[in-house]
């Protein structure tokens, strides 16, 4: 798989990465074994960048990912994040961050975290103080590269002034284009973009369902893409994209990932799947080149992303 440089500090990863959030959702040995199998299949398909967070099962995902990657640790980059409480509120207090990073190192079973993100902005702690601490981790050899997730252009500039930021992580897909507003600051500072939710919570996989098809507590129930009046309109967008994918002889997921790769040379999407066949399919999108006509057609189908 092709390699993409991210930032200007030496970080380089496969054009498509792997998001490990779903590895935290099960609680039995068979579930973990399937997750490990999918992660290793991703590496076999050329993926070298694997993303997790303390938040994902409060360490469960980190433990599973660490076990899966242990035999190939030197061949991959591992990213993790700090900054949430179990109540899903921000917590980047410096003493808390120190504990989280040490616990993440232990759970992952590594000496160094390749990429460390602040998972979400914490208005109670100045970003300069947080990045100052993150820089200490770099100096101590605990972390190689720094990143920010779910943040603003203003925070990116403030953080980068303290220590170089290599990557920013944001939700980005054909359906969700708000992060394009940050392209200017990323290009000005030479920062890469890791795109999470690149398949729009299932809309761009061909397998999306109406809300009644998901459990009562599913995160989609609060997503405006599924709101009355929006779901059918967004399904129609996905259907039009599927027609284009069929014409190209690829899957909707592959078309959607290739679109992200075509947007900017510093973008790396991180789809997540525990299905080995889907992992292989997603990874193959790195070899798909969309024509100017394809890109124009996608722009015509979803010029502003999803209906919200």
C-alpha positions, 0 to 999 in steps of 0.5 A: 500500500502507498505511504503518506507523510503526515506532518513535518516531523517524520510520521508516515503511514499507510494511505488507509489506516484502521480504527479500533473503536469497535474492538471494545464492544464485546466482552468475551474471548471469541469477540476478542479473537475475531477483533485480533484476526481483523486487525492482523488481516488489515496489516496483511493488506498493507495497513500500518496505522492503527488508532485507539483511545482510552475511551474505547472500552476504558482500555479494552480496545488498547489491550486488544490492539496491543495483543494483536500488534505485538508480533509486528510492533516494529512495522506499525504506528499506534495512536491513542488518545486521552481527555474524557471522563466516563461521563463523556465530559472533558478531562485534560487535567495534567495529573490525569493525563500523566496517569492515562499515558502511563496506563495506555503504555502498559495496556498497549504493551509498548515502550513508546506511543507513536501518536498521542492525541488530546481526544477533545478540547478541555476548556478548563485547561489551557491548550498550551499547558496540555501540549507542554506536557505532551512535549515532555512525553516526547522528551522522555521517549514515551511518545513520538508524535503529537496530535489533536482531535475534535478541536478548532483551528485556533487551538491547532495554532496555539498548540503548534506554537508550543510543540509541532503538531503532526496530525489532527483527527476529525470526522470527515466523509462525503457525508460530513465535510465540516473539517474542510474548514480546517484545510487552510490551517493544516496546510499553513502549518504542514499538518496531516489529517486523520479522517475518522467516520470515513464511511458515515456511520454506515451510510457509505457501506451499503448496509445502513438501516433505519433507526428501528433496526438499531438497539435502543441505546445506539449512538445513531439515535441522536444523529440528525442524519437519521432524523425524520425527513433526513433519513430518506434524503440521505439514503437517496444520496447513498443510492446515487453514490452506489450507482457510480460505484457499480459503474466503476466496479467497486463497492460504495465503501471503496468509492467513499474512501478513494474520494477522501484520498483524492481530496488531499495528499495529507489525508488518511482515513481510518475505517474500522471493521471486525469483518476480515473480508470488509477489512480487505475490501477497505484496504483495497481502496488505496489502489483506486484512482477516481477520475475527474469525472467521478469526482465531479459526479460525487460533488454533484450528488453531495455538494454539502454532505448529508442532510442535517 
